[in-house]
Amino acid sequence: MTITGIISAILIGALVGVLARLVLPGKQSIGVLLTVIVGIISALLGTALARAMGIPTATNGVDWLELLVQVVVAIAGVALVTALMGRRRRSGLLRR
């Protein structure tokens, strides 16, 4: 992967994470930085999943199906991290 590919993955990942957070209903108890990190990881996993599903990922324009897969993976990732962070905070409150 080239430096341009890494930078674009970070930018797309940040966008995907923010989109996932906006689409996911309710309040998410995670910070923006963690949302961006989940988005970056989701973008990479979404691309791999799209390739495995046979969706073309190397086209001349915007890969809308790949982006859709990335957003769906990011929604699941943000929901999972939110659930895990919520449990930690609740368990910390119960100990006091």
C-alpha positions in Angstrom: 0.0 0.0 0.0 1.4 3.4 -1.0 1.5 6.5 1.2 -1.4 7.9 -0.8 -3.4 4.8 -0.2 -2.8 5.0 3.5 -3.7 8.7 3.7 -6.9 8.1 1.7 -7.8 5.1 3.9 -7.5 7.3 7.0 -9.6 10.1 5.4 -12.3 7.7 4.1 -12.2 5.9 7.5 -12.8 9.1 9.4 -15.7 9.9 7.1 -17.1 6.4 7.4 -16.9 6.5 11.2 -18.7 9.9 11.3 -21.4 8.6 8.9 -21.9 5.5 11.1 -22.3 7.6 14.2 -24.9 9.8 12.4 -26.9 6.9 11.1 -26.8 4.9 14.4 -29.8 5.9 16.5 -29.5 7.0 20.1 -26.6 8.5 22.0 -23.1 7.0 21.6 -21.0 7.3 24.7 -17.7 7.2 22.8 -15.5 10.1 21.8 -14.8 11.4 18.3 -11.3 10.0 18.2 -12.5 6.5 19.0 -15.2 6.9 16.4 -12.6 7.9 13.8 -10.4 4.9 14.8 -13.4 2.5 14.5 -14.1 4.1 11.1 -10.6 3.6 9.9 -10.6 -0.1 10.9 -14.1 -0.5 9.5 -13.0 1.0 6.2 -10.2 -1.5 5.9 -12.4 -4.4 6.9 -15.2 -3.2 4.6 -12.9 -3.1 1.6 -11.7 -6.6 2.4 -15.3 -7.8 2.8 -16.4 -6.1 -0.4 -13.5 -7.8 -2.3 -14.5 -11.2 -0.8 -18.1 -10.6 -1.9 -16.9 -9.9 -5.5 -17.7 -6.2 -5.5 -15.2 -4.3 -7.7 -13.1 -2.0 -5.5 -10.6 -0.6 -8.1 -12.7 1.5 -10.4 -12.1 5.0 -11.9 -14.9 6.6 -9.9 -16.5 6.4 -6.5 -17.1 2.8 -5.4 -20.6 3.2 -4.0 -21.1 -0.4 -3.1 -17.8 -0.6 -1.4 -18.6 2.6 0.6 -22.0 1.1 1.6 -20.2 -2.1 2.9 -17.8 0.1 4.8 -20.5 2.2 6.4 -22.5 -1.0 7.4 -19.3 -2.4 9.0 -18.7 0.9 10.7 -22.2 1.0 12.1 -21.7 -2.4 13.6 -18.3 -1.4 14.9 -19.6 1.8 16.5 -22.5 0.0 18.1 -20.2 -2.7 19.5 -17.7 -0.2 20.9 -20.5 1.9 22.4 -22.0 -1.2 24.0 -18.6 -2.2 25.4 -17.8 1.3 26.7 -21.2 1.5 28.3 -20.7 -1.7 30.2 -17.4 -0.4 31.5 -18.8 2.8 32.7 -21.9 1.2 34.3 -19.7 -1.4 36.1 -17.5 1.4 37.4 -20.5 3.2 38.7 -21.8 0.1 40.5 -18.6 -0.4 42.3 -18.8 2.9 44.1 
